[in-house]
């Protein structure tokens, strides 16, 4: 079954971070392209590592969102970046990834 997971990247220059909000996975890198690739790979490896687990354990580990505070911080940044005076082009990206879960 394919599932869409919500991800978010922020940074600038050579300091980028990307987070999977639905699986509590984070990566760092020197560019948006690097963190996007690293996050895709981290999600793939995480989901693959669950393949041999019993269904109940797999379901529990696939429903592992980040804690409330990072979610609220993400929501605030998304809201603030939508405001014309607060926009920071090229520094924040939302990413929707499909993963086979």
C-alpha positions as CSV (number, residue, x, y, z in Angstrom):
1,X,0.0,0.0,0.0
2,X,1.3,3.5,-0.9
3,X,1.0,6.2,1.7
4,X,1.7,10.0,1.4
5,X,3.9,11.4,4.2
6,X,4.3,15.1,4.9
7,X,7.8,16.4,4.9
8,X,9.3,19.8,5.4
9,X,12.7,21.3,4.6
10,X,14.3,24.6,5.7
11,X,17.6,26.2,5.4
12,X,19.8,28.3,3.2
13,X,23.3,28.3,1.9
14,X,25.0,25.1,3.1
15,X,22.8,24.5,6.2
16,X,19.6,22.6,5.4
17,X,17.4,20.3,7.5
18,X,14.5,18.1,6.4
19,X,11.9,16.4,8.5
20,X,9.2,13.8,7.9
21,X,6.4,15.0,10.1
22,X,4.5,11.7,9.9
23,X,7.4,9.3,10.8
24,X,9.6,11.5,13.0
25,X,12.6,11.2,10.7
26,X,15.1,14.1,10.2
27,X,18.2,14.6,8.1
28,X,20.7,17.4,7.5
29,X,22.7,18.5,4.4
30,X,24.3,21.2,2.4
31,X,21.5,21.9,-0.1
32,X,17.8,21.3,-0.5
33,X,18.5,18.7,-3.2
34,X,20.8,16.8,-0.8
35,X,18.3,16.8,2.1
36,X,15.4,15.8,-0.1
37,X,17.4,12.8,-1.5
38,X,18.6,11.9,2.0
39,X,15.1,12.1,3.5
40,X,13.7,9.9,0.7
41,X,16.4,7.3,1.4
42,X,15.9,7.5,5.2
43,X,12.1,7.0,4.8
44,X,12.7,4.1,2.4
45,X,15.1,2.4,4.7
46,X,12.9,2.9,7.7
47,X,9.8,1.4,6.0
48,X,11.9,-1.5,4.7
49,X,13.1,-2.2,8.2
50,X,9.5,-2.7,9.3
51,X,8.7,-5.3,6.6
52,X,9.4,-8.4,8.8
53,X,7.6,-7.2,11.9
54,X,4.2,-8.4,13.0
55,X,1.3,-6.3,11.6
56,X,0.5,-4.7,15.0
57,X,4.1,-3.5,15.5
58,X,4.4,-2.3,11.9
59,X,1.1,-0.3,12.2
60,X,2.3,1.3,15.4
61,X,5.7,2.3,14.0
62,X,4.1,3.7,10.8
63,X,2.0,6.0,12.9
64,X,4.8,7.9,14.7
65,X,4.4,11.6,14.1
66,X,6.8,14.1,15.4
67,X,6.0,15.6,18.9
68,X,3.6,18.5,19.2
69,X,6.1,21.3,19.5
70,X,7.9,20.6,16.1
71,X,4.5,20.3,14.5
72,X,3.4,23.7,15.9
73,X,6.7,25.3,14.8
74,X,6.2,23.9,11.3
75,X,2.6,25.2,11.2
76,X,3.8,28.7,12.3
77,X,6.6,28.8,9.7
78,X,4.2,27.7,7.0
79,X,1.7,30.4,8.0
80,X,4.4,33.1,8.3
81,X,5.9,32.3,5.0
82,X,2.5,32.7,3.3
83,X,2.5,36.3,4.4
84,X,4.0,38.6,1.8
85,X,6.1,40.6,4.3
86,X,7.5,37.5,5.9
87,X,8.2,35.4,2.9
88,X,11.7,34.0,2.7
89,X,12.0,32.6,-0.9
90,X,14.1,29.5,-1.3
91,X,14.5,28.8,2.4
92,X,11.4,26.6,3.1
93,X,9.9,23.8,1.1
94,X,7.0,21.4,1.8
95,X,7.5,18.0,0.3
96,X,4.9,15.3,-0.1
97,X,6.5,11.9,-0.5
98,X,4.9,8.6,-1.4
99,X,6.2,5.7,0.5
100,X,5.3,2.0,0.2
101,X,4.1,1.2,3.7
